[in-house]
Amino acid sequence: MKRILPLLTFIFSTTVLFARQKSNIIFIYVDDLGYGDLGCYGATKLHTPNVDALAKQGLRFTNAHTTSATCTPSRYGLITGQYPWRKQGTGVLPGDASLIIPTNRTTLANLLKKAGYATAIVGKWHLGLGEQVEKNWNKEIKPGPNEVGFDYSFIFPATADRVPTVFIENHNVVALDANDPIEVDYQKPIGTDPTGKEHPELLKLLSSPDHGHNQTIVNGIGRIGYMSGGRQARWTDEEITTTFLSKAQGFIETNKSKPFFLFYSMTEPHVPRMPATIFKGKSGLGLRGDAILQMDYTVGEIMKQLKQLGIDKNTMIIFSSDNGPVLDDGYQDGAVTQLNGHTPLGPLRGGKYSAFEGGTRVPFIISWPGNIKPGVSNALVSQVDFLASFASLTKQTIPKGDAMDSQNMLPAFLGKSKTGRSSLIEQGGALALVLNNWKYIGPQKGIAYMKLTGIETGNLPTTQLYNLKADIGEQNNLAEKYPEKVKEMATLFDQVVKGGK
């Protein structure tokens, strides 16, 4: 009882404070950033002063996770509060996919909208648009972000390496010329635009073999998928980040006098890495390093704006990545050849696509001046928990059946408790279970090593058991030494995967 009373007091005082102030919330979600890619997480070859400053004034987590080691499922888990592997069709989506988030379920956006927030998403979406794959890109495209709770959306549909390479504001392609209609196809070539496969001499960024980035060329870069038309609407890669920044700042300025939730979904350092000219060559680590510097600069611009508007102390900023790092993901951009001793994974094993910790354990920072004491937290938390935690913060009830995997981690997120989750399912090349400091990966038939990306998937034909407290790099398989622990975790794994939480 003595332990429960302080926790109840904290929850009560926090909700009262929040109800009175209703602080803004900005979630900065970057793409493919590794655990070791920031100075505040140990990087010495890259300098990220703005994100480091955010970490210094907030709480930096060392055991925080996405649900998944790839982008579409991790975003699905964050927004819906549900493990993505529970729903078919949540793998990495093509650019013409239909919307995979149910419009009649609770989402992070509509939860906060009901709580009185102006809501917006600016940046990468990658969760599908419309009711079917075949869609008319030249008219209103819906349902999409607006139908799942965002009042305003300025996005690109999937990833920067997939067509269509256009911005969509709310339901319409930006700068579309009715006399130059857009067509998109992922099955067969369309139109007369050159492809990277047939005209490599037109490429300013060469593709790596066998990755598929050799189809329609846009801005001198081969993409996945075929596109015709929309030439006036097509983006220039070097301007993507400043365009998103401008839109994010515009939303903040417009809503500075009322509570807002901004999901700022950046593209760095996902491929194709083509930062603004002022950042090219600045890192000495190839275009990937340059893109991370650009990302850090952008975070600094958001922080600067909040201070200038006088709302920095009334704004919670969450910074994290959608999955772990990958170096060679389709383009010859110096990410491998100019690594120069930098370790994107830090002490972890795996990376993007992997069931090892490098796939889902990511940088994770929460800053809320006056409400979160600066420091470091080792609590086990997941992005899937934000929905239940914000429901608690805003004193709302989630309908039964929604957000089934989201847990209220508000005390841990705000640094009032050192205890986070007791268990978590991680999705990479296989599903893995973390229970306290133990990690279990059952026998898998898939490939153990992805030659295209140079990443271990976590798939092995034998059971794997790791003690993450003593072996964060997952080098010592203890399955044979602790058969009872294996049995315990295998039983719990089956219960969670087959029966719910």
N, C-alpha and C positions, 0 to 999 in steps of 0.2 A: 504493500500500500504506500510505503514511503517513497518508492520509486515512481509510482503512478501519479501521485499528487503534483510533483514538479512538471511532469509532462502535460497533465491536464491544464495546469496554470499557464504553461507556455502556449498551448494551442488556443486557449481562451484569449490571452493577451495579444497574440499575433492576429487572430481574426478580428478582434476589436480595433486594433491599430490599422489593419488593412481596410476594414470597413470605413474607417474615418478618412484615411488618406487615398485609398484605391490607387496604388502606385501603378505606373505604366510598366509594361513587360515587353522587352525586346529579346527575341531568341535569334541569335546569330548562328546559323547552321552552315558550316563549311563542308567541303566535299573532298573526301579521300585524304584528309590530314591525319598524319600518324602521331602516335603517342610521343615520339621523340622529335617532332618537327618544330617545337617551340622552345624558346629559351627557358621559360618557366618550368618546362619538363625535362630540362637537361641538355638541350641543343647548344652547341658551342660554335658550329660553323654557320648557323643562320641566326640573325638578330631580329627578334620580334618585339620591339619595345612597347608597342601599344597593347598587345594581348598580354604581355608580361605585366604591364601596369594594371590591367584589369584583374589579373590574378592576384597581384599584390594587395589590391583594395578589397578583394572578395575571397571566396572559398574555392580552393583548387582541389579537385577530387583525383585520387590516384587509382580508384577501383570502380570507375563509372563506365557504363557500356551502352552501345546501341543494341537493338535487338538482333541485328543482322550484320553480316560482313559485306553487304552490297547496298546500293543506294535506294532502290524502290522499296524493298521490304523494310528497311530501317525507318524510312519516312512514313510508311504505312503504320508501323508500330507506334511511332511517336504521336501521330495525329489521332489514331483511333484507340490507343490503349490496349491493343490486342496483338499478341504474337502473330506476325504475318504468316508463319507456316501453318496456321490454323485455317487459312483461306486460300483456295486455289487461285492461281493467276496473279500472285503477288511477287513473282520473280522480276528480274530486271526487264523493264518494259521497252518495246520499240517506241519510236516517236509518234506513231499513229494509233496507239492503244486507246481503248475506251476507259472511262473513269472506273477505278477499282474501289473507291471509298463509297460506302453506302450513304445516300443522301438523307436517310431517315434514322441515322444512328448518331450518338453523341460523339463529337470530335473536340479536339483541343480548341478549335476556332469557335464553334458554335456554343461551347460551354462558356467561354469568356464573353462572347457576344451577349448571351443571356444575362451575364453578370454586369452588363452596362458598358462594355468596352467597344470602342471602334476597332475593327480587326482588319488586318491586311497581310497579304503575302507578297513579297517582292523577291524575284529570283527564280531559281530552278524549281520546277514542279515534279515531273517524272512520276505522276500517279494516274496518268491517263486523262483524256478529255472526251466528252460526248458519250452517247449511249452505245456506239458501235465503232468498229475499226474504220469502216468506210464512212468518211465524213466530208462535208463541204467546208474547206478551209476559207472560203471566200464569203461566208455568211456568219451569223452568230454561232459560236461553238459552245455548246453546253449539254449536260451539266459539267461543271468544273469546280475550281476553288470557291467561287461565289456560292455555289449550291451546297457546300459543306461547311459554311460558316464565315467565310472571309468577305467583309463588306467591299473590299477593294483588292484587286489582284493585278500584278504586272509581272508576267512570267515568260520563260520559254518552256515549251511543252515537255521536253524530256531532258536530254543532256546536250552539251555543246558539240558533241561529236555525232549527233544524230539529226537527220532532217525531220521536220522543217526547221530551218535556221531563221526563225522569226520570233518577234516578241508578240505576246497576246495581252492586251489590256482588257480586263474583265472578260468579255466574250468575243472580242474581235482582234484580228491580226492588225498590228500597228502599221500604218503607212501602206496599206494594201491598195494597189491600183486595179480597179475593176476590169481594165483592159488587159491585164496580165495575170490571170487567175492562177492560183497555186494548185498543184497536184502533187500528191505524195504516194509512193508505193515502196513497200519493203520486199516485194517478191520479184519484181522485174523492172528493167530500165524503162524510164519514161522520158519524153521530151528529147531535146538535143543538147543539153548541157554536157560538157565533157566530164569524164570520170577519172579518178585517180589511177585506175587500173589501165585504162587505155592511153592516158596522157600524163604520165608521171612528170614530164618536163614542165608542166604547168604548176606543180606543187611548190609552195614556199616552205612547207613543213612536210618532210618525207614520212610516209607511213611505214610502220614495222610490218614485216611479212606476216600474212595469215591472220591478222587481227580484224580484217573486214573494213578498215577505214580507207577503202579505195573506190568508193562509189561516187556520187555526185560531188563535184568540187565547188566549194563556196569560199570566197576570200582566199583562194590559193591553198585550201586545206581539204583533203578528201574526207568524206563523211560516211557514216553507215546509213544506207537507205538512198532512195532516188527521189529527186525533187525537180519539178519544172515550174516556171513562172515565179511571180512574187519577187522579181529582181530588185525593185525599189524597197521592198520590205525586209530584205535579207540583212542580217546584222553584219558588222565588222567586228571580228573577235577582239581586237585591241580596245574596242569601245564598250564591250559588254559590261565590264565592272563599273565604269563610271556612269553608264546608263542606269544600272540597278541602284547605285549609290544615290544618284539624283532623285530617283523615284522614292527611295526609302526616306531620304531627307525631306522630300516634299510631303510625304504622309506625316512624318513627325511634326513638321512645321504646321500643317493644317490642324492637327489634333493636339497641339501643345497645351491647350487649356482644358482638355478632358482626358479621361483615362483611355489608353490605347494599348493594343497588343499587335506588335509587328513581328511577323515571322520573316526574317531576312535571310534568305536561302542563297548563299553565295556559291559561285561555281569553282573557285580555287580550292585545291590545286588539281582538279579533274582535267583530263585531256579534252580537247587539244589545248595545251598550255601556250597561250599567245597573249601575254600581258601587254599593257600599254608600253610604248617605246621607252618611256623614262625608266621603266623597271628592267628592261631587257639587258642582260649582262651584269646587273647590279649585284647579284648574289654570289656569282662565281661558281654556282652549282647547277648551271643549265637553266632552262626555262621553267622547270618545276620550282626550283629555289626562287627564281624571280617572281613567279606567281604567288608564292607564300609571302614574299615581301609586299606585293601589291595587296594581298588580303589583309596583312597587318596594318598597312597604311589606311585601308578603308575602315577598319575597326576604329582606328584613331580618329578618323573624320566623324564617325557617328558619336564617339565620346565627346569630341570637341563641340559638336552641335548641341548635345544635351546640356553641356555646361553653359554655353552661350545663351541658351533659352531659359536657363535657371531651373531645369527639371532633372538634372543629373542625380540629385539626391532622392528624387521621387520616382526613380526608374530602376527596376530590376533588369539586369542584363545577364542572359544565359549564353554562354559560348560553348559550342561543341562541334563534333564532326559526325558525319553520317556513317562512317566506317573507317577501317584502318588504311594504311598507305599502300600504294602500288607505284612502281617506278616505270617499267615498260608496259604501258597499257594501250599501245597502238601507234605511237609516233616516235620518230627519232629526234628527241628534243634535248638530249644531254642529261636526262634524269639519271641514267645509268653511268654513262661515260664520264660525267663531271660530278660524281657524288662527292669526291674529295674528302672522304672520311666522315661525312655526315651519316647519321643513323636514324632514318625516319621511324623505325620501330622502337627505338630506345632499347630497353632490355627484353623486349617481347619477341615471341616467335610467330611466324605466319605472315599476316598482312591482309589486305582486301581479299575477299573470297574464302578466307580460311576460318576453320573452327578453332584454331589456336587463338590465344589472347590478342594477338596483333590484329585480328579481324574485327573485334568488337570493343576492346578496351581503348578508349579514345580520350583526347583532351576534353576536359569538362570543368567549366568555371562558372560560378554564380556570384554576381556582385549586386549588392543592394545596400548602399551606404546607410548606416545608422540602424540597419536591421540584421545584417549578417556580419559577424565579427571576422576579420581577415584571418586566414589560416589554411591548413591543409586537412582534408578529411580522407580517411581510408574506408569509409562506409561503402558497402556494395550497393550501388544504385543503378537504375536503368532509365533510359529515355522513355520507355513505355509507362513509367510511373508519373509523368507530369500531369496526365489527365486527372487521375485520382487525387494527386497532391493539390492541383489548382482547384478542384472541386471542394476540397477541404478548406483551402485558403479563402475561397469566395462563398463558402457555406452553401453549396449546392449539392443536390442528390443526383447521382448517376442512375438512370433507369436500369432495372435488372436486365442482365444480358448484354449490356454495353460495357466496353472497356474491361473485359473480363480478366485481363492479365495485369491491369494497372493497380499498383498498391500505393497507399498514401505514405509517401516518404518525405512529407513536408518538414518534420523535425530534422531529418538528415540533410535535406537540401538547404536548410537555413542554418545549419551548423549547431543546432540545439541538441542534437543527439549524435553519438558516434556509431550508433547501430543503424544499419540499413536493412536490406533484404537478407533473408537467410538462404535463399536459393534463387537461381536465375537460369533460364534456358538461353543459350547462345546459338545463333544460326550462322553457319559458315558452309564449308564443303559438306559438313554433317551437322547434326544437332548435338550440342554438348550441354551438360548440366554442371553448374557450379553450386556447391552446397557449403556454406561457410568458406573455408579456405581450400576445399577439395574440388577437383574438377574431373568429371567423368566423360569419356567419349567411347561409346560402344563400338564394336567391330563394324567396319564399313567396307563396301566393295568398290567404291569410287577410286579414282586416281589419287595417288599420294602427293604428286608434284605436278604443278601446271607449268609446262615448259614455256608457254607463251609469255607468262608474266614472271616466272622464276619464283613462284610462291608455293609453299607447302599447304595443302588443303586441310590437313588434319585427318584425312582418311587413312586408316590402317586396318588390316584384316584382323587385328587383335585388339583387345580392350586396352584403353589407356586410362591411367589414373595419375593425377599430379597434385602435389601439395603446393598451392600457389603462394602460400606465405613463405615457404622456404625455397621455392623454385618457380619464380615468376616467369622464367624463360621456358618452362615446360620441357626440360631436358632429361628428367629422371622419371621414367615410367614406373610407378609403384604398384601396378595392378597385381602382379604375382605376389608381392610382399603383403598386401592387405586385401585378401579375398573377401573378408566380411564387409569392408568398406565398399568394395565393388558391388557386392550384393545389395547393400543398403541403397546405394545410389542408383543402381539399375532399377530397383523397385520404385523409388521415388520418380525417376525419369519416366517410367511407364505410366505412373499415376498422373503426372503433369501433362504429358503429351496426349494421353488417351482420355483423361478424365477432367481436364480443366486446370485450375490453379494448382 
